Amino acid sequence: MVDFFAPFSLDGGSGLADMSVCCNVWRNCKHFNLDTNTVKRVHLQRNKIAHSDSLTLTQKETDDVFDCLMDLVKDKDAKCYINQNECINELANLRRRDDVLVILHELQNESNYTKDNVKTIMNILDEQQEERRKTAECRKRAERFWNTLFICFFVFIVPCLAFACGIYNGSDKDTKVYTFNNCISEEFVSPFYQDLPLLGYMENHEYLVGRQWLFEEIRTELDYGDKKALILTADMGYGKSAIFKQIICASEDASALWIKHHVIAFHACWFDVRSTRSPARFVRRLAGFLMTRLPGFKDVFHTLVPKQGLIYETTKCNEDIEACFDQSILLPLDKM
């Protein structure tokens, strides 16, 4: 009866031990003919007690409870289910004694204990939720960081290798390579001066031992394959930075020397150096390298890019990086 006539699922709850459930059954099941107003008053008194913060009653409130319960057990339909006289006498005895107050005080103490426990549990859950939030945020930051490194270290280098392979036809005779301790020079003055050299950040990275197979595979893919670009990705500690350094600082007997000869421009990002992660800085460095190291690019650039071009204003370039890259890099290369 409860499962069918109660307006909500109990999920193993109190069932008929709860007066609210009983009142719902009495109202909804036509088998019962209890007085509607009496049932309504009982339900109302039950809710007043159940929803009270203090679980205490004034004398008037106590009288109201007993009056509506007395009307309920005296209902003419109730005699079909209970011994009315016995129930009336029991209610009268309870009304004369202090048992009700004792019970209510016990309930109040239990309620306060429960509320304290609930508060403690909620605090623990809040702390756990905050820890999970912080952990998720750290994980997202780490993912963004490593994804940025993967892309910046290699996606920025290798398209330049592709440009070199396509434009130079495998020859470096027309390329003026500036070296400093065997590294490709970062110095350029056009269209503006170099303002953030990056080689200094590579000092802590040692040269790789071995890995000739990797540089041979890169050369094979770029020199003999039909690919226009090559992306290398790896997890932390696998040697991305070391590979980057070995390419741009290769000595005459190094396995990466062939690749170094075909590098026109390079850029690297560090998660804790904000300027290196600026899209506009990448475009400006790339333009500076191309003007210095790629014959003919400078003239085409100045022909196509006006003095008010996006590349000359860092903020505007960052805000519309696609247009800045197209205007300053892709269109001049396409023109060539």
C-alpha positions, 0 to 999 in steps of 0.5 A: 500500500505504501509503495503504491499510494505514497507520493514519493519513493521511500528507498528503504525509509521509515514507511508506516512508522512515519505519520506523514506516510500514513496520512498520505496513504489514508488520503489517497487510498479510497479504502479508508474513510477517515475524516479529511480534516482530521487527517490534514490536522494530524499531518500538519502537527507532524510536520511542525514537530519534524521540521522544528529546529529545537524539537520543543513544544509549548503547552498549547502546541502539546495540547494541539498534538494530543487533541488531533491524535485523539480525534483521529483514534475516535474517528468512526472509520478507525474502529475497523482497524484499532481498539479505540478505547485502548488507544484513547486511554493510552493517549490520556495516560501519555498526556498526564505524564512527562514521558513525552517531554523526556522523549522529546528531549532525547530526540533533541539531543540526538538531533543536535548530535546528528547535526554536529556529525553532519556538519563535520562530514560536510566539512570533510566533504568540502575539504575533499572536494577542494582537494579534488578541484586543486588536483584537477586544476594541477592536472589541467595545468600540467597537461597544458604545460606539456602540450605547449612544450610538445608543440612549441619545441617541435611544431615551431622548429620543424615547419621551418625545416620544411620551409628550408627543405622546400626552398633551398633544395637541400643546399646551404651554399646561399645561407649565411650561418652565424654561429656562437659555440657552434649554435645558430645565431639568434641575432637579427635587426630587421624588422626589429632587434632581437629582444629575447635570445633563447639559447641561454635557457638551453645551457643546462641541457647536455648533449645527447649520447646516441640517438643517431637513429632519431636524426637519421629518421628525421632526415629520411622523412624530410629529405626523401619523404613527401611530408611538408612537416614533421612533429615530434612529441614525447613525455617529460624527460625523454629528451625533447629539449636535448634534441632541440639543442643538439640540432641548433648547436650541432658540431661538424661531426654530429649526427644532427648537422644535416638538420642544422644546416636546413634550419632557418628559424627556431623558437622554444617555449618555457611554461614559466617564461611568459614572453616565450609563450607569446604567439606574437613573439614567435611570429616576430622571431620567425620574421627576423630569422627569415629576413636574416637567413633566407635570401629575398625574403626581406625585400618581399616582406617590405613590399607586402607588409605595411609599416602599420602591419600587425607584426609591428604591434605586439598587442594587436598581433596577439589579438589576431595571431592568424592574420598576423602570421598570414600577413608576415610569414605565409604571404611573403613565402607564398610570393617567393 
